[in-house]
Amino acid sequence: MLSSKAPRSAATRLLAAGAVLTLGALSLTACGGSSSSSSSSGGAAGKIGVSLIVKTTSNPYFVAMEDGAKKAAEGGNIDLKLAAGKSDGDEDTQIQAIENAISKGDKGILITPNGPAVVDAIKKARDAGLYVIALDTPPDPASAVDITFATDNFAAGKQIGQWTAAQLDGKKATIALVDLFSDKVVSVDYNRDQGFLTGLGIDTADKTKNGDEAKTGKYTGGKGGDYEIVGNQASQGAEDGGRTAMETLLSKNPNVNVVYTINEPAAAGAYEALKAAGKDKGVLVVSIDGGCTGVNNVKAGIIGATAQQYPVKMAQLGVQAIQDLATSGKKPTVSAGLDFFNTGSALVTDKAVSGLQSIDTTAASQICWGK
């Protein structure tokens, strides 16, 4: 159930935003909304043209985001086009989708950027008069888009780091870090990693760079204790990448007892590697996503804790923002103290920690995505 600090009404509100449909085909498809007109917005039959460009549809997180946008488009005068990279990190396909949106004369673009190479294309779109909203992953710099709707990824990482520190109960932490990329820098990657280490109570030398912290020392979270960082390995945010990354880290040190993962597909792969090596017992695996599969893995004890985020809400807010802009000129605003709009997160675990707000898997399963 929800903790005393997370009222049930919040879960009820998120339940409506968390509903998702089944996996749809990708590439470039159209989803029509209602039939009123806005002739200058590039949409079919005078509708407001919006392109949603996600990282990939191999991850159910982004499928849920697409489904959220489709549901929002059904309720408004929106001509929605869907596009995605062939894999997480595929910038070229996203750049082409941006070019297509410009050519169609869309009113706006919603994008989960696959890397820094898309920033120039985003600038071209904005120069052409399109309103560009990032979802999930703020670009660098954040001002490259008009606004971002996203999880506070640093805060989400910090939540799972604090939980891990409490579970260690003063024992030495031998840490494997399963990140997103090794060949490019994106904010979601370093914010989650560095947030996790901060939650553990490990000093991060540069919060915008993975892997530059001291490899050994003391963590101060929970009861505190010694730590050793075995290394950072990229997973591409995929299950097979998570397994390969974990195999590499185990080859460096088979005594790993803490595994941070960038997302739940990577966590599933890491767990398979641990299981194959006979190391699946007594290892704390933590992640960020909160999809229904991930919540079930928390319930099964495969993942100790995850930070649940809300991709459906991000997409729905994005579609609504562009519709509001087209119809009334109203622009969305960022959350106080941040350079993006924070769509929230919740720590999900069946091993609650005193003083750390969380929800259990029963509550999380009512608001998860990817059913």
Secondary structure, DSSP 4 states (H G I P E B T S, - for coil): -B-TTS-HHHHHHHHHHH--------SSEEEE--S---TTSB-GGGPEEEEEEES-SSSHHHHHHHHHHHHHHHTTTEEEEEEE-SSTT-HHHHHHHHHHHHHHT-SEEEE---SGGGHHHHHHHHHTT-EEEEESS--SSGGGSSEEEE--HHHHHHHHHHHHHHHHTTPPEEEEEEES-SSS--HHHHHHHHHHHHHHT---S-TTSTT-S-SEEEE-STT-EEEEEEEEEE-TTSHHHHHHHHHHHHHH-TT--EEEESSHHHHHHHHHHHHHTT--SS-EEEEEE--HHHHHHHHTTSSSEEEE--HHHHHHHHHHHHHHHHHH-----PPTTSSSEE---EEE-SS-BTTB--B-HHHHHTT-S--
